[in-house]
Structures are given as structure tokens and as C-alpha cells.
Amino acid sequence: MPLYLVGEVNWLTSQALYHGLPVLQEEGVILCWPKEPYVSLGCHQDWDEFDETSGIPVVRRQVGGSLVYLDDQQVFFQIIASPSNHPSLKTPEHWYHFALNPVVAFLNHLGFEAWFKQPADILIRDRKISGNAGGQIEDSAVVVGNILLQFSPEHMARVRAGSPVLKDAFAESMTRHLVTLNDLSSPAKTWTREEVMRLLAQFFHQEMGAEIQSSVPWKRWRQALNQAGQRLLDPDWLHQAGYRPPYHQVKVREGVYLRQTRREVYRDIIAEVNTESQTITALWNSAIPVSPPLNAEEVREKISDSSLRRILYELLDVRTKDLSLS
């Protein structure tokens, strides 16, 4: 599989690359980053989750995952593989392991004890350093992700639709649950994008057998990339409605979400929910003084207001028809 050290490109090209190669029926590993900041929506995501007043360019990708803020302080890796050439890539879980093992090996080489948290995050000390997305484009299995060198929770919160309270809570939650390469390194060490790209390339070669190419075939790719970029910005594709859960939801990392009710009653309450332990781990604008963590049983015991209790059950995905918790 060829590996291309693409480096800096304009924001739309950074998305068009992994959409264009499947059309050309080409495999590859691409390492790059965007010149300009922008927002990328997942293919199943609702357009209304993007804050149109943010003034940031936005694109909708053809793979899953949630809304992300992307800029030049992130190094992207994009793996485009043909299952016919890789018989072991039978399920999305196989795709992610295949694509992300080199990234985990790179981070472990630096001494950071990284691990892959299914379905699509890489964590260090339970904090996300790499968020990833995958899917099928044409006949190719595609996995894309990033390594955070630096990151601004405030910028990410700004492009996410929601009340000022939700944006502030989102920024606070990301500060606790995300980490960057520069955060982990000594104060004397500041990572450059070129340095990360070249070292990461060594691990894609070592773990995957990807062969580093001496140049990027822009001439061969140009038409397909231009057409891919046009498709990703087509208004009918870009503005489509998507999945809407019964509450406003923002992903912080795998297993941790911010949720806010869509109901009028207690509409300002925001809960940080750990979906694995089914626990509220943080709470903003609570109508009564109560300290997380709270599971469903503790909500039943500590919250006397039946309306508030039912809202918290809903945010925890507890069925309120269960009379033992009503």
C-alpha cells in the first residue's frame, strides 16, 4: 500500500483526498493537515448541530462519526483499503484495528501508553488524543482520524449549535476528557506537524507495510479530487437532516456525552453521561443541589421532583415505564 506524505493542503482538499481515491480505485495511506480551520459533519448527522453563525467553512463527509472542528494543529491520517486486497478486513472493527494499530504503536513508542477504545477513539490515561471515523466509499474501506498536537475546546464549542450554557459545558467537559501531544510532552518539547507526520509514517510502514512514496501524484488525482470536493459541498448533501435522539447530544469521547433535554421543562439542565456505567458524571444548571456521580437508583433516591427525575432518567436512557424507578 502506498503512503503519501502530503503535508499541508487547503481545507477542502484535506477531505477530498480520501473521497477521491476510492473513485480512482486506488489504495493508500495519506498524512496531511489543513491550512485553514473548518468543520466536518458525519454522514448521518443533523445539519442543525452546526452553528451557522460561527463563520467557519463546513463539509459533510461520507463516513460516520460526529461533528468535529479541524485545524492545522492536527495531523490527519487517512487509510483507504480495498477489502479484495486484504481478506482479513471483513467488518468495521477489523478496519479500525488495521488502520489504528500503527497510530497506537507510534504513541506507545513515545512512552504514552495509548490504547484503542472501541469503536473509534485512541485514549491516553482515559483522555482522547485521537478521534476517528470510518465507512465504505465506493468499494473501499476508509478510516480517517487525527493526532491532536494542540486543541482549543472553546473553538470546538463555538461551532457546535446550542445555548451558551451548553457551549460552556462542552468546553469544560472537553478540557477534562481530551489531551494533546504537547500536553503530554515536557515543556521544552513542542511537536511540529512535519515531525509527527514523518515519525507516524515510519509506524505505518512498520506495522502495515505501507511504502513511503517520493512524491504525490497530483496530476493523476486532480480531476477526481475536484469532483469529490464538489460532491461534499452540494447543498442537498450538506444540509440534509440526520439522526435526532430524544435529547440534544454532543460526543466528548467514546462513552462520554453531554445531553440536554428537548422538553420545555428543565430545558437548561445539562448532564455529562457515561454511557458505559450509565452514570451522570457532571451536571450543570440543576434545579436542586445534588452532586454527581448519579446512577438511576441514586436519581430515584435523591431527586424528589418527579419531572426532574424523569428528565434525568431520559438523559440516562432509562425507560420511565419501569415503575421501580418512577
TAKAJO-V212149 format. One record per backbone hydrogen bond with DSSP energy under -1.0 kcal/mol. CO is the residue of the C=O (numbers start at 1). NH is the residue of the N-H. If there is no record, write none. Layout:
co->CO nh->NH
co->CO nh->NH
This chain:
co->1 nh->211
co->2 nh->29
co->3 nh->213
co->4 nh->6
co->4 nh->31
co->7 nh->33
co->9 nh->35
co->10 nh->14
co->12 nh->15
co->12 nh->16
co->13 nh->17
co->16 nh->20
co->17 nh->21
co->20 nh->24
co->21 nh->26
co->28 nh->80
co->29 nh->4
co->30 nh->78
co->31 nh->6
co->31 nh->7
co->32 nh->76
co->33 nh->9
co->38 nh->70
co->39 nh->59
co->40 nh->68
co->41 nh->61
co->42 nh->45
co->44 nh->243
co->46 nh->49
co->47 nh->50
co->49 nh->161
co->51 nh->54
co->57 nh->39
co->59 nh->41
co->63 nh->43
co->68 nh->40
co->70 nh->38
co->73 nh->149
co->73 nh->150
co->75 nh->147
co->76 nh->32
co->77 nh->145
co->78 nh->30
co->79 nh->143
co->80 nh->28
co->81 nh->141
co->82 nh->85
co->86 nh->89
co->88 nh->90
co->91 nh->95
co->92 nh->96
co->93 nh->97
co->94 nh->98
co->95 nh->99
co->96 nh->100
co->97 nh->101
co->100 nh->104
co->101 nh->105
co->102 nh->106
co->103 nh->107
co->104 nh->108
co->105 nh->109
co->106 nh->110
co->107 nh->112
co->108 nh->111
co->115 nh->123
co->117 nh->121
co->120 nh->132
co->121 nh->117
co->122 nh->129
co->122 nh->130
co->123 nh->115
co->124 nh->127
co->127 nh->124
co->128 nh->179
co->129 nh->148
co->130 nh->122
co->133 nh->144
co->134 nh->64
co->135 nh->142
co->137 nh->140
co->140 nh->137
co->141 nh->81
co->142 nh->135
co->143 nh->79
co->144 nh->133
co->145 nh->77
co->147 nh->75
co->148 nh->181
co->149 nh->182
co->152 nh->156
co->153 nh->157
co->154 nh->158
co->155 nh->159
co->159 nh->51
co->163 nh->167
co->164 nh->168
co->165 nh->169
co->166 nh->170
co->167 nh->171
co->168 nh->172
co->169 nh->173
co->170 nh->174
co->171 nh->175
co->172 nh->176
co->173 nh->177
co->174 nh->178
co->177 nh->128
co->180 nh->184
co->181 nh->185
co->186 nh->189
co->192 nh->196
co->193 nh->197
co->194 nh->198
co->195 nh->199
co->196 nh->200
co->197 nh->201
co->198 nh->202
co->199 nh->203
co->200 nh->204
co->201 nh->205
co->202 nh->206
co->203 nh->207
co->204 nh->208
co->204 nh->210
co->205 nh->209
co->211 nh->3
co->216 nh->218
co->217 nh->221
co->218 nh->222
co->221 nh->225
co->222 nh->226
co->223 nh->227
co->224 nh->228
co->225 nh->229
co->226 nh->230
co->227 nh->231
co->228 nh->232
co->229 nh->233
co->231 nh->234
co->232 nh->60
co->234 nh->238
co->235 nh->239
co->240 nh->47
co->248 nh->260
co->250 nh->258
co->253 nh->256
co->255 nh->275
co->256 nh->252
co->256 nh->253
co->257 nh->273
co->258 nh->250
co->259 nh->271
co->260 nh->248
co->264 nh->267
co->266 nh->269
co->270 nh->284
co->271 nh->259
co->272 nh->281
co->272 nh->282
co->273 nh->257
co->274 nh->278
co->274 nh->279
co->279 nh->274
co->280 nh->294
co->282 nh->272
co->284 nh->270
co->294 nh->280
co->295 nh->299
co->296 nh->300
co->297 nh->301
co->298 nh->302
co->299 nh->303
co->305 nh->309
co->306 nh->310
co->307 nh->311
co->308 nh->312
co->309 nh->313
co->310 nh->314
co->311 nh->315
co->312 nh->316
co->313 nh->318
co->314 nh->317
co->319 nh->322
co->321 nh->323
co->322 nh->325
